[in-house]
Amino acid sequence: MTSRPASIRNLAWAVVRDGATARHAYRRDVDLFLRDGRIVEITPASARPAEANEPAIDGRGMLALPGLVNIHSHPTTEPGYRGVREDHGVPEQQMTGLIERLQAFRLPLEGRAAAAELSYSEMLRAGTTTACDVTVPFDGWLDTMVRSGMRFYAAPTFASARWGMAAPQTVTWQWDEAGGLKAFDKARAVMAEAESHNSGRLGAMVFPNQIDTVTPELFAMGRRHADETGRLFSTHIGQSVVEVREMIRRHGITPVQWAAQRGLMKPGTILAHCILLDEHPQIAWHTRKDLDLIADAGAAVAHCPQPFARYGLAMDHVGRYRARGVTVGLGTDCAPHNLIEEMRLAIVAGRLMSEDIASLDTGSAFEAATIGGAKALGRDDIGVLAPGARADIVLVDLAHPLMQPVRDPLRSFVFHAADRAVETVLVNGEVVLEEGTPVHLDPAAAMERLAEAQARMLRDSVKHDYAGRPAEQIAPLSLPLSSG
């Protein structure tokens, strides 16, 4: 297969942008023509004769989709928690395991590049072509992004405090304001490096880490920097009951209300998670205005259902966010970095929480994973198949048994086949996944390096955990080891 095809011919199905509605629609039997990394034309199949020696992909028996847009992920650490976090939660912290895990388990530096390579491979296999990578920066991070062939927004984090614990019911905040300023300086340098990279596929996002771990002064500096540079701005907010109650203790108002009061929410702001609003059943605060504040500010929400569903937590009515006019995009947050699974879970969890099958349907979930994410990033040239859009394209094999029969291929893709049917992925018109295998990444070698790093992380938990507990006590195996 040519690495830069000029066309994709004879596609059986394609999800294209409908010019009248600016939303997705099906088309049958089409050709896509590409030039300089963009889609230049979509025509009926065979309407234009093939030129001699034209580099083309045979799209027969294929469904073409726009590349998925993942607006919140932690690829450089989360694969290290595979086999650790899936059943881990702390009852005294309303079941979240986030804080206990991060104070005890720290993936060593040598494992983070391996985790990134493994995650980026996983993203490509699941059709993601653009991703926001939220991490503490390290040497080689941007290099792995570029090598993947994907489109990335680097979000180097900075914070004034680190979470700790004194007991299962007692979370502590270990403050280091000078360290936060130093981390902000580092983040600014990394963002500038990303944006200046000659690949043209890297952007940057200002990311004070959590609403409860950054001082008001550092938040203001980050917001001002985003405004002055025209960069996106994001933070974790409304992700745990512990966080919401701590912010209420400090300020007498919810995290969203505090962010609004401080001028942190504007167009170009992505609120990561934002599940626990004032009216959420697990918060039940006396106000009912958080959602209105988000909508009025023009901020977007990065909805990542999977990590929270594991704790028994979900957004109470995702359809209501959308109906209020809030741009909702999807993210993976943790491993697996599979945005197709996030679409499916967003639909199911949304219906369970709202008791309304219309809260989110397949087309709306796909829109969130494409157009919604693109809009949150301030772009109209990704997340769609349309003339002028970037040639970020996913080809799905309709002959896969889980795609059959082909009545409504998007539903079959989201609910049944998922990444198993993804055959080819292009970014900027270049093939970066071929026959389900990343072209520029080596996930097999990365797995070995990550396994070694995880073993070290687990061994070292006794050094970091507030009670000096071994990993086996914090996160026991799902089954006992038998000696028989």
C-alpha positions as CSV (number, residue, x, y, z in Angstrom):
1,M,0.0,0.0,0.0
2,T,1.3,3.4,-0.9
3,S,2.1,5.6,2.2
4,R,0.6,8.7,0.6
5,P,-2.3,7.7,-1.7
6,A,-3.9,10.2,-4.0
7,S,-7.3,8.5,-3.7
8,I,-9.3,5.9,-2.0
9,R,-11.5,4.2,-4.6
10,N,-14.8,2.3,-4.6
11,L,-15.7,2.7,-0.9
12,A,-18.9,0.8,-0.1
13,W,-19.9,3.3,2.7
14,A,-18.6,6.6,4.0
15,V,-19.6,8.9,6.8
16,V,-19.3,12.3,5.3
17,R,-20.2,15.8,6.4
18,D,-23.6,16.8,5.2
19,G,-23.3,20.4,3.8
20,A,-26.8,21.3,4.8
21,T,-26.7,20.3,8.4
22,A,-22.9,20.4,9.1
23,R,-23.4,17.0,10.7
24,H,-22.5,13.4,9.6
25,A,-24.4,11.5,7.0
26,Y,-23.9,8.2,5.2
27,R,-22.9,8.1,1.5
28,R,-22.7,4.9,-0.6
29,D,-20.2,4.0,-3.3
30,V,-17.9,6.9,-3.3
31,D,-14.3,7.8,-4.1
32,L,-12.1,10.1,-1.9
33,F,-9.5,12.2,-3.6
34,L,-6.5,13.5,-1.5
35,R,-3.8,16.1,-2.1
36,D,-1.3,17.7,0.2
37,G,-2.7,16.0,3.3
38,R,-6.3,17.1,2.6
39,I,-9.5,15.7,1.1
40,V,-10.1,17.7,-2.1
41,E,-13.1,15.9,-3.5
42,I,-15.7,13.2,-2.7
43,T,-17.4,11.8,-5.8
44,P,-19.6,8.9,-6.8
45,A,-17.4,5.8,-7.3
46,S,-15.7,5.6,-10.7
47,A,-17.1,9.0,-11.8
48,R,-13.5,10.0,-12.5
49,P,-11.3,7.5,-14.4
50,A,-8.1,6.4,-12.6
51,E,-5.0,8.0,-13.9
52,A,-2.0,5.9,-15.0
53,N,0.1,4.8,-12.0
54,E,-2.2,6.8,-9.6
55,P,-1.3,5.8,-6.0
56,A,-4.7,4.6,-4.6
57,I,-6.2,2.5,-1.9
58,D,-8.8,0.0,-2.9
59,G,-11.8,0.8,-0.7
60,R,-14.0,-2.1,-1.9
61,G,-15.8,-3.6,1.0
62,M,-14.7,-0.8,3.3
63,L,-16.4,1.9,5.5
64,A,-14.6,5.2,5.6
65,L,-14.9,7.2,8.8
66,P,-13.3,10.5,9.9
67,G,-10.5,10.0,12.3
68,L,-11.6,10.1,16.0
69,V,-10.6,13.0,18.2
70,N,-9.5,12.1,21.8
71,I,-9.5,15.3,23.8
72,H,-8.2,13.9,27.1
73,S,-5.8,11.1,27.8
74,H,-2.9,10.0,29.9
75,P,-0.9,7.7,27.6
76,T,2.5,7.9,29.3
77,T,1.3,6.5,32.7
78,E,-2.0,4.7,32.5
79,P,-0.8,1.5,30.7
80,G,1.4,1.0,33.8
81,Y,-1.8,0.6,35.9
82,R,-3.1,-2.2,33.7
83,G,-4.0,-5.1,36.0
84,V,-3.8,-2.7,39.0
85,R,-6.6,-0.2,38.9
86,E,-9.6,-2.0,37.3
87,D,-11.1,-3.0,40.7
88,H,-9.3,-0.6,42.9
89,G,-11.4,1.9,44.9
90,V,-11.5,3.4,48.4
91,P,-14.9,3.2,50.1
92,E,-14.0,6.1,52.4
93,Q,-13.3,8.3,49.3
94,Q,-16.7,7.5,47.7
95,M,-15.0,4.6,45.9
96,T,-12.5,6.5,43.8
97,G,-9.0,5.0,43.8
98,L,-7.4,7.9,42.1
99,I,-5.8,9.5,45.1
100,E,-4.6,6.4,46.9
101,R,-3.2,5.0,43.7
102,L,-1.2,8.1,42.7
103,Q,0.3,8.5,46.1
104,A,1.5,4.9,46.2
105,F,2.3,3.9,42.6
106,R,4.7,6.0,40.6
107,L,5.8,4.6,37.2
108,P,9.5,5.2,36.7
109,L,10.8,7.4,33.9
110,E,12.0,4.5,31.8
111,G,8.5,3.1,31.6
112,R,6.8,6.3,30.5
113,A,8.2,6.3,26.9
114,A,7.2,2.7,26.6
115,A,3.7,3.4,27.9
116,A,3.4,6.2,25.3
117,E,4.4,4.0,22.5
118,L,1.9,1.3,23.6
119,S,-0.9,3.8,24.1
120,Y,-0.4,5.5,20.7
121,S,-0.5,2.1,19.0
122,E,-3.7,1.4,20.8
123,M,-5.2,4.7,19.8
124,L,-4.3,4.1,16.1
125,R,-5.8,0.6,16.2
126,A,-9.1,2.1,17.5
127,G,-9.2,4.8,14.8
128,T,-7.9,7.8,16.8
129,T,-6.0,10.3,14.7
130,T,-5.9,13.3,17.0
131,A,-5.2,13.2,20.8
132,C,-4.5,15.4,23.7
133,D,-1.7,13.9,25.8
134,V,-1.8,15.2,29.4
135,T,1.4,14.4,31.3
136,V,4.3,15.6,33.3
137,P,6.8,16.2,30.5
138,F,10.0,14.1,30.1
139,D,12.8,13.7,27.5
140,G,11.6,11.9,24.4
141,W,7.9,12.6,24.9
142,L,7.4,14.8,21.9
143,D,9.7,12.5,19.8
144,T,7.4,9.5,20.3
145,M,4.4,11.6,19.4
146,V,6.0,12.7,16.1
147,R,7.1,9.2,15.3
148,S,3.6,7.8,15.7
149,G,2.3,9.8,12.8
150,M,-0.7,11.0,14.8
151,R,-1.8,14.6,15.4
152,F,-1.2,15.6,19.0
153,Y,-1.8,18.4,21.5
154,A,0.9,18.3,24.1
155,A,-0.5,19.2,27.5
156,P,2.4,19.4,30.0
157,T,1.0,19.6,33.4
158,F,2.0,21.8,36.3
159,A,0.7,22.0,39.9
160,S,1.4,23.5,43.3
161,A,0.5,20.5,45.4
162,R,0.6,16.7,45.3
163,W,-2.1,14.5,46.8
164,G,-1.3,12.4,49.9
165,M,-3.1,10.5,52.6
166,A,-3.0,10.2,56.3
167,A,-5.7,7.5,56.5
168,P,-8.3,6.0,54.1
169,Q,-10.7,8.8,55.0
170,T,-8.1,11.6,55.1
171,V,-6.7,13.1,52.0
172,T,-3.9,15.7,52.3
173,W,-2.5,18.3,50.0
174,Q,1.3,18.6,50.1
175,W,2.0,22.2,48.9
176,D,5.2,23.3,47.0
177,E,4.4,26.6,45.4
178,A,7.9,27.2,44.2
179,G,7.9,23.8,42.6
180,G,4.6,24.7,40.8
181,L,6.2,27.8,39.3
182,K,9.2,25.8,38.1
183,A,6.9,23.2,36.5
184,F,4.9,26.0,34.8
185,D,8.2,27.4,33.3
186,K,9.0,23.9,32.1
187,A,5.5,23.5,30.6
188,R,5.8,26.8,28.7
189,A,9.1,25.6,27.1
190,V,7.7,22.3,26.1
191,M,4.6,23.9,24.6
192,A,6.7,26.2,22.5
193,E,8.9,23.2,21.4
194,A,5.8,21.3,20.3
195,E,4.3,24.1,18.3
196,S,7.5,24.8,16.5
197,H,8.1,21.2,15.4
198,N,8.5,20.9,11.7
199,S,6.0,18.0,11.5
200,G,3.1,20.5,11.7
201,R,1.1,17.9,13.7
202,L,1.8,19.1,17.2
203,G,-0.1,21.7,19.1
204,A,-0.1,22.7,22.8
205,M,-2.5,23.1,25.6
206,V,-2.1,24.9,28.9
207,F,-2.9,22.4,31.7
208,P,-2.8,23.3,35.4
209,N,-3.3,19.8,36.7
210,Q,-6.3,19.8,39.0
211,I,-8.7,22.4,40.3
212,D,-7.7,21.5,43.9
213,T,-3.9,21.2,43.5
214,V,-3.1,24.6,41.9
215,T,-3.0,27.9,43.8
216,P,-5.3,30.7,42.6
217,E,-2.3,32.7,41.6
218,L,-0.8,29.9,39.4
219,F,-4.2,29.3,37.8
220,A,-4.4,33.0,37.0
221,M,-0.9,32.8,35.4
222,G,-1.9,29.8,33.3
223,R,-5.1,31.4,32.2
224,R,-3.3,34.6,31.2
225,H,-0.6,32.6,29.4
226,A,-3.3,30.8,27.4
227,D,-5.0,34.1,26.5
228,E,-1.8,35.8,25.4
229,T,-0.6,32.8,23.3
230,G,-4.0,31.8,21.9
231,R,-3.5,28.3,23.3
232,L,-6.2,26.0,24.6
233,F,-6.7,25.8,28.4
234,S,-7.8,22.8,30.4
235,T,-7.8,21.3,33.9
236,H,-9.3,18.3,35.8
237,I,-12.5,19.4,37.5
238,G,-15.5,17.7,39.0
239,Q,-13.8,14.3,39.0
240,S,-14.1,13.2,42.6
241,V,-16.4,13.8,45.6
242,V,-13.2,14.4,47.6
243,E,-12.2,17.3,45.3
244,V,-15.7,18.9,45.2
245,R,-16.0,18.8,49.0
246,E,-12.5,20.2,49.5
247,M,-13.2,23.1,47.1
248,I,-16.5,23.8,49.0
249,R,-14.5,23.7,52.3
250,R,-12.0,26.2,51.0
251,H,-14.2,28.6,49.1
252,G,-17.9,27.9,50.0
253,I,-18.8,27.2,46.4
254,T,-18.4,24.3,43.9
255,P,-15.3,23.9,41.7
256,V,-17.2,25.0,38.6
257,Q,-18.5,28.1,40.4
258,W,-15.0,28.9,41.7
259,A,-13.6,28.5,38.2
260,A,-16.3,30.8,36.8
261,Q,-15.7,33.4,39.5
262,R,-12.0,33.4,38.7
263,G,-12.5,33.8,35.0
264,L,-11.0,30.4,34.1
265,M,-13.8,29.3,31.8
266,K,-13.9,30.8,28.3
267,P,-14.2,29.5,24.7
268,G,-11.1,27.4,24.2
269,T,-11.4,25.9,27.7
270,I,-11.8,22.1,28.0
271,L,-13.1,20.9,31.4
272,A,-11.7,17.4,31.9
273,H,-14.4,15.1,33.2
274,C,-16.8,17.6,34.9
275,I,-19.1,14.9,36.0
276,L,-19.8,16.1,39.6
277,L,-21.8,19.2,39.1
278,D,-23.8,20.8,41.9
279,E,-26.9,18.9,41.1
280,H,-25.3,15.5,40.6
281,P,-26.8,12.9,43.0
282,Q,-23.5,12.3,44.7
283,I,-23.1,16.0,45.4
284,A,-26.6,17.3,45.9
285,W,-25.4,20.9,46.6
286,H,-28.1,23.5,47.2
287,T,-27.5,25.3,43.9
288,R,-28.5,24.3,40.4
289,K,-26.3,26.5,38.2
290,D,-23.0,24.7,37.4
291,L,-24.2,23.6,33.9
292,D,-25.5,27.0,33.1
293,L,-22.1,28.6,34.0
294,I,-20.3,26.1,31.7
295,A,-22.7,26.8,28.8
296,D,-22.7,30.6,29.3
297,A,-18.8,30.6,29.3
298,G,-18.6,28.7,26.1
299,A,-16.4,26.0,27.7
300,A,-16.3,22.4,26.4
301,V,-16.4,19.2,28.4
302,A,-14.1,16.2,27.9
303,H,-16.3,13.2,28.8
304,C,-14.3,10.1,29.7
305,P,-16.9,7.6,31.1
306,Q,-14.8,4.5,31.5
307,P,-12.5,5.3,34.5
308,F,-15.5,6.6,36.5
309,A,-17.8,3.8,35.7
310,R,-15.3,1.5,37.3
311,Y,-16.0,3.4,40.6
312,G,-19.7,3.3,40.1
313,L,-19.8,7.0,39.0
314,A,-21.2,8.5,35.8
315,M,-22.4,11.7,34.3
316,D,-26.0,12.0,35.4
317,H,-27.4,13.1,32.0
318,V,-25.0,13.6,29.1
319,G,-27.9,14.6,26.9
320,R,-28.7,17.5,29.1
321,Y,-25.2,18.9,28.7
322,R,-25.6,18.8,24.9
323,A,-29.1,20.2,25.0
324,R,-27.9,23.1,27.1
325,G,-25.4,23.9,24.3
326,V,-22.3,22.6,26.0
327,T,-19.8,21.2,23.5
328,V,-19.1,17.6,24.6
329,G,-16.1,15.7,23.3
330,L,-14.8,12.3,24.3
331,G,-11.5,11.2,25.9
332,T,-10.1,7.9,27.1
333,D,-8.3,9.2,30.2
334,C,-7.0,5.8,31.2
335,A,-6.1,2.5,29.5
336,P,-7.4,1.1,27.3
337,H,-7.1,4.2,25.1
338,N,-9.9,3.0,22.9
339,L,-12.3,5.8,22.0
340,I,-14.8,3.3,20.4
341,E,-15.3,1.7,23.8
342,E,-15.8,5.1,25.3
343,M,-18.6,5.9,22.8
344,R,-20.4,2.6,23.6
345,L,-20.1,3.2,27.4
346,A,-21.1,6.8,27.1
347,I,-24.3,5.7,25.4
348,V,-25.1,2.9,27.9
349,A,-24.1,4.8,31.0
350,G,-26.0,7.9,29.8
351,R,-29.1,5.9,29.4
352,L,-28.8,4.2,32.7
353,M,-28.2,7.4,34.6
354,S,-30.9,9.4,32.8
355,E,-33.4,6.5,32.4
356,D,-33.8,8.0,28.9
357,I,-32.8,6.1,25.7
358,A,-32.7,9.4,23.9
359,S,-30.0,10.8,26.3
360,L,-27.4,9.7,23.8
361,D,-27.7,7.6,20.6
362,T,-25.0,6.2,18.3
363,G,-24.9,9.1,15.9
364,S,-24.6,11.6,18.8
365,A,-21.9,9.7,20.5
366,F,-20.0,9.5,17.2
367,E,-20.5,13.2,16.7
368,A,-19.0,13.8,20.2
369,A,-16.0,11.6,19.3
370,T,-15.4,13.6,16.1
371,I,-17.0,16.9,15.5
372,G,-17.4,17.6,19.2
373,G,-13.8,17.0,20.0
374,A,-12.7,19.1,16.9
375,K,-14.9,22.0,18.1
376,A,-13.5,21.8,21.6
377,L,-10.1,22.2,20.0
378,G,-11.2,25.1,17.9
379,R,-11.0,23.2,14.6
380,D,-13.3,22.5,11.7
381,D,-10.8,20.7,9.5
382,I,-10.6,17.4,11.5
383,G,-13.3,15.0,12.7
384,V,-15.1,15.1,9.3
385,L,-14.8,13.8,5.8
386,A,-15.4,16.8,3.6
387,P,-13.6,18.7,0.8
388,G,-10.9,20.9,2.5
389,A,-10.7,18.8,5.7
390,R,-7.5,17.1,6.7
391,A,-7.2,13.6,5.3
392,D,-7.5,11.9,8.7
393,I,-9.4,8.8,7.6
394,V,-10.2,5.4,9.2
395,L,-11.1,2.4,6.9
396,V,-13.2,-0.3,8.5
397,D,-13.4,-3.8,7.1
398,L,-17.1,-4.5,6.4
399,A,-16.3,-8.2,5.8
400,H,-15.4,-8.6,9.5
401,P,-18.0,-11.0,11.0
402,L,-18.9,-8.5,13.7
403,M,-19.7,-5.9,11.0
404,Q,-22.2,-8.3,9.3
405,P,-24.9,-7.9,8.2
406,V,-24.2,-4.4,6.9
407,R,-27.4,-2.6,7.6
408,D,-26.2,0.3,9.8
409,P,-22.4,0.0,9.8
410,L,-21.8,2.8,12.4
411,R,-23.9,1.0,14.9
412,S,-22.2,-2.3,14.1
413,F,-18.8,-0.6,14.5
414,V,-19.6,1.0,17.9
415,F,-21.6,-1.8,19.5
416,H,-20.0,-4.9,18.0
417,A,-16.8,-4.8,16.0
418,A,-15.0,-1.8,17.5
419,D,-11.2,-1.8,16.9
420,R,-11.2,-5.4,15.7
421,A,-12.5,-4.2,12.3
422,V,-10.1,-1.2,11.8
423,E,-7.9,-2.0,8.8
424,T,-6.2,1.2,7.8
425,V,-5.7,4.7,9.3
426,L,-4.4,7.8,7.5
427,V,-3.3,11.0,9.2
428,N,-2.6,14.0,6.9
429,G,-3.0,11.7,4.0
430,E,-0.2,9.3,5.2
431,V,-0.9,5.7,6.0
432,V,0.0,5.2,9.7
433,L,-1.8,2.0,10.4
434,E,-1.8,-0.8,7.8
435,E,-3.6,-4.1,8.2
436,G,-4.3,-3.2,11.8
437,T,-0.6,-2.7,12.6
438,P,1.1,0.7,13.4
439,V,3.6,1.6,10.6
440,H,6.0,3.6,12.7
441,L,5.6,2.2,16.3
442,D,6.8,-1.0,17.9
443,P,4.3,-2.0,20.6
444,A,5.8,-5.4,21.2
445,A,9.1,-4.0,22.3
446,A,7.3,-1.3,24.3
447,M,5.4,-4.0,26.2
448,E,8.6,-5.6,27.5
449,R,9.9,-2.3,28.7
450,L,6.6,-1.4,30.4
451,A,6.4,-4.7,32.2
452,E,9.8,-4.1,33.8
453,A,8.8,-0.6,34.8
454,Q,5.5,-1.7,36.3
455,A,7.3,-4.4,38.3
456,R,9.6,-1.7,39.7
457,M,6.6,0.6,40.4
458,L,4.8,-2.2,42.4
459,R,8.0,-3.1,44.3
460,D,8.5,0.6,45.3
461,S,5.0,1.2,46.6
462,V,6.2,0.6,50.2
463,K,8.4,3.6,49.8
464,H,5.6,6.0,48.7
465,D,2.4,4.7,50.3
466,Y,1.4,6.6,53.4
467,A,1.2,3.4,55.4
468,G,4.1,1.6,53.8
469,R,1.9,-1.0,52.3
470,P,3.0,-3.5,49.6
471,A,1.2,-3.3,46.2
472,E,-0.5,-6.7,46.9
473,Q,-2.3,-5.1,49.8
474,I,-3.4,-1.9,48.0
475,A,-4.5,-3.7,44.8
476,P,-4.8,-7.5,45.4
477,L,-5.0,-9.9,42.4
478,S,-8.5,-10.6,41.2
479,L,-8.1,-14.3,42.1
480,P,-5.9,-15.9,44.8
481,L,-2.7,-17.7,43.8
482,S,-3.2,-21.4,44.2
483,S,-0.3,-23.7,45.3
484,G,-2.0,-26.8,44.1
